[in-house]
C-alpha cells in the first residue's frame, strides 16, 4: 500500500492564557491520530502555532507592562512546555505573528480582491473612551435585553442563552476600564461569502469532509438563507498585521489565524527542504483539521471559501469534537475543576489522562465528561490491573533466560490479536478511540486469562518445567507486546518502556502481526503505578484559587478547608461509618482476589449479573452481583475483583450465589468494583 501524505492541524491556542484540561481534549485527540498514522507508515506532519493577534493580547501585554511580542513569546514557551509534558509532539509549532504568516496573508488577500469578494461598509461599534479602543463583544458587559439578567457579555446571555449585539445591552460597561462606552462609526472590510454559496453547499454537503450532524447543522442554520458578509478588518489600535492599502486597518484575528496553519507548514518545509506547494497545492495531500464545535462556522464556511478563492488545497476532513465537562458541569475555579495542564502535571502521570480521554472519545460531537471516580477506576482497572499486569506476572521469570528460541503454540491467541488489528486500526482512523481501546482491553482480558490457566508462578517452582515456563512467558510477553503496539498512539511512554524491556522496536503497526522469539528480556521495572486518590484531591485543591490565596496569606481556616474540600468531586467520607467491630470479628471475613471468567445478564433480573469467578487453580464460584446498571458484562471478563469468599451460599430464584464481590459507590450506575494492585493473583488473600 502506498503511504499517504497527510497534513494535520489543531486549532491554534490563543496566546492569552494557559493550557487547561479542556484544551487538551483536542490536542491529545490529534496527537493520538497523528501517532497512529505514523505507526501505519504514512508520511504525516502535525503543525500548530499560537494565535497571537487581537485586542485581548494588546490589553494583556499592557497590563503586564511589556510589549506584545514579549508577551506572546513567553506564552508560547509556556504552551509548548505544557504540550510536551503530555507527550504531544508537533512537527512544527509557530506563531501567527511571523513573517511567513504575513506573506501568506498578503497572498490570500490579493486573491480575494481579484475575485471581487471584498467590499467596504461602515460599522457602528461601542468604543471605550478611556482605553481608546473599539470593544469586541466579550469586552462589553451589561444587562441582558431579553431576560434582564445583569453582568452579561456583549454577544450572548449565560442565563437565557439569547444572542444579541453589544449595542443592545442595557447599561453597557467596558470590561477594560469600567467606562460607559460610546457609539462610534468606522469603515470595515467584508468578504461577500454569499458569492461562494454554490461551492460551499457542494463542499459541506458532499458527505466526504464533515460529520453528518455538522453538515446538517450548516444546512439548516446558514446555507438555507443568504450568507452574511464576513467582517475581516478592525480599525486601530489593534495588535496584528496592517492591511495593505488601508492604513491603520488590521486583519481581524479570524482572518490570519487559519492562515497560520500554512505559515507553520512553510516553516517546517524550510527546515526540511520540502516544497510548500507539495503540502498545500498537491491534490494527493490530505489535510485534516481537528477543532472544537464552537469554531465550526469559521472552519467549515469561511476557511474553505478562502482556500478555494486563493487556489489552495481544501480540507480533506474537518474532525469536530465536543466540550469537556468535569463531574457533569462546566469547569469551575471555585470548585477546583478548572485545572491547568501545569497543575495536573505536578500531581498525576499524563498517561492517565491520555488513556482516559482516548477511552471516551468517539467520532461524533458528544461532550466528554471527566469524572474523577471513573478516571481513577478506569486507569487502575484497565491499564494497571489488565495491561501492566500481563508483563509484571512473567517478565521477572524469564529475565535470565529470555524468550524461547521459537514461538510456542498458543492456541491461536496471537493470531486472533493480529486479525483484530485491522478493526482496531479502522477505529483509530475514524477517530473512534473509545472503540479502539475497548477492543484492545478485550485482548488484555484474553492474555490475563491465558496466564491464569497456565500458572507460570507454579511452573517457576519446578526445575523440570523450565522450558514450559519459558514458553508460557514467551507467549504472554508477545501478547503484551502486541497490545502495547496497538496502544502506542495513546501511550507512547509505555511503548518506549516496553521497547527497553523486550528489546523490541515497536515502531510499526506491522510488529503486531508477527511474534518475537529468542530475544533477551531486560530486568523488569514498574511500568506504571495505580492512581492514588490523594493525588487527585491534591490537584483539585491546587486548582482552587480562593484557597490558594488564603494559604499564601496564612489563613488557617482556609487551610483546613483546602485539605478537607466539602465540594470535592470525591468526598472524603461518602457515608457514615458502620458500628465499631473487633479485630476478631473482622478476621472472620475472608477476602480473596478472583478473576472474572464469565459474566452474563440474568433474565428477568433488573439489577443482577451472573459472574463466574476463578479463585486460582480449578476452584470457581458463581456469584450474582447487583451491578447491571454500571457494567456491561463483556467488559468484566478477565478483570480481577475482590470477593468475600467465605460468605454462606445463598439460594436465589436465579440460582445459588456462592459469595459476594466488593464495590464502592452510591449504587445504580455509581458502582465501582474494587481491584487489587498489579502482581496480585486469583486466590491471594486480602490482609
Beta strands, then each sheet from edge to edge (+ up, - down):
strand 1: 5-10
strand 2: 43-50
strand 3: 92-95
strand 4: 118-128
strand 5: 133-134
strand 6: 140-143
strand 7: 152-153
strand 8: 170-174
strand 9: 182-191
strand 10: 230-231
strand 11: 233-235
strand 12: 249-251
strand 13: 285-292
strand 14: 317-321
strand 15: 324-326
strand 16: 368-370
strand 17: 591-601
strand 18: 609-614
strand 19: 620-625
strand 20: 640-644
strand 21: 650-652
strand 22: 655-657
strand 23: 660-661
strand 24: 663-667
strand 25: 670-673
sheet 1: 3+ 2+ 1+ 13+ 14+
sheet 2: 5+ 4- 9+ 10-
sheet 3: 7+ 6- 8+
sheet 4: 11+ 12-
sheet 5: 15+ 16+
sheet 6: 19+ 18- 17+ 20- 23+
sheet 7: 21+ 22-
sheet 8: 24+ 25-
end
